[in-house]
Amino acid sequence: MDRPAVCHDELYVLPFIQHVDGTARRIDRAEADRIFFEAMGVTKTPGLTRRLLWLGVRSGGWVPWRRYRKAEQVNTVA
């Protein structure tokens, strides 16, 4: 379960994701959380655990998401 969580945390921190073809795009919080849910499936995290962890990031993830977006704005302006 560590790998999906690390991936999810990185998606929250990074303002853009880089594609293999060299293009980059922003992702929103819902997409980051969906990727987390899918990654847990790939790593065979049990279904109930997947749902509970996903519900946790959906219900409480707005706090770190806002903090990282606010820091991004400060760094962009500076």
C-alpha positions as CSV (number, residue, x, y, z in Angstrom):
1,M,0.0,0.0,0.0
2,D,3.0,2.3,0.3
3,R,3.5,2.8,-3.4
4,P,0.0,4.1,-4.2
5,A,0.2,6.5,-1.1
6,V,3.6,7.9,-2.2
7,C,2.3,8.4,-5.8
8,H,-0.8,10.1,-4.4
9,D,1.2,12.4,-2.2
10,E,3.4,13.4,-5.1
11,L,0.3,14.2,-7.2
12,Y,-0.8,16.5,-4.4
13,V,2.5,18.3,-4.3
14,L,3.3,18.6,-8.0
15,P,1.3,21.3,-9.9
16,F,1.8,19.4,-13.2
17,I,2.2,15.9,-14.4
18,Q,4.6,15.1,-17.2
19,H,3.5,12.7,-20.0
20,V,5.8,10.4,-21.9
21,D,5.4,12.5,-25.0
22,G,6.8,15.6,-23.2
23,T,3.6,17.4,-22.7
24,A,2.5,18.5,-19.2
25,R,-0.8,19.3,-17.7
26,R,-2.5,20.1,-14.4
27,I,-4.5,17.6,-12.6
28,D,-7.2,18.3,-10.1
29,R,-7.6,16.8,-6.7
30,A,-10.4,14.4,-7.8
31,E,-8.1,13.0,-10.5
32,A,-5.3,12.5,-8.0
33,D,-7.6,10.7,-5.7
34,R,-8.9,8.5,-8.5
35,I,-5.4,7.6,-9.5
36,F,-4.7,6.6,-5.9
37,F,-7.8,4.4,-5.9
38,E,-6.7,2.7,-9.2
39,A,-3.1,2.3,-8.0
40,M,-4.4,0.5,-4.9
41,G,-6.3,-1.9,-7.2
42,V,-3.1,-2.6,-9.2
43,T,-1.2,-3.4,-6.0
44,K,-4.1,-5.6,-4.9
45,T,-5.1,-3.7,-1.9
46,P,-8.3,-5.3,-0.5
47,G,-11.5,-3.7,-1.7
48,L,-12.8,-2.5,1.7
49,T,-9.4,-1.0,2.5
50,R,-9.3,0.7,-0.9
51,R,-12.7,2.3,-0.4
52,L,-12.0,3.4,3.2
53,L,-8.6,5.0,2.2
54,W,-10.2,6.7,-0.8
55,L,-13.0,8.1,1.3
56,G,-10.4,9.4,3.7
57,V,-8.5,11.3,1.1
58,R,-11.7,12.6,-0.5
59,S,-13.1,13.8,2.9
60,G,-9.8,15.2,4.4
61,G,-7.5,15.7,1.4
62,W,-8.6,19.3,0.8
63,V,-6.5,20.5,3.7
64,P,-3.1,19.5,2.2
65,W,-4.3,20.2,-1.4
66,R,-5.1,23.8,-0.5
67,R,-1.8,24.2,1.4
68,Y,0.2,23.0,-1.7
69,R,-1.8,25.1,-4.1
70,K,-1.3,28.2,-1.9
71,A,2.4,27.5,-1.7
72,E,2.5,27.2,-5.5
73,Q,0.9,30.6,-5.9
74,V,3.4,32.2,-3.5
75,N,6.3,30.6,-5.4
76,T,4.9,31.7,-8.7
77,V,4.5,35.3,-7.7
78,A,7.9,35.5,-5.9
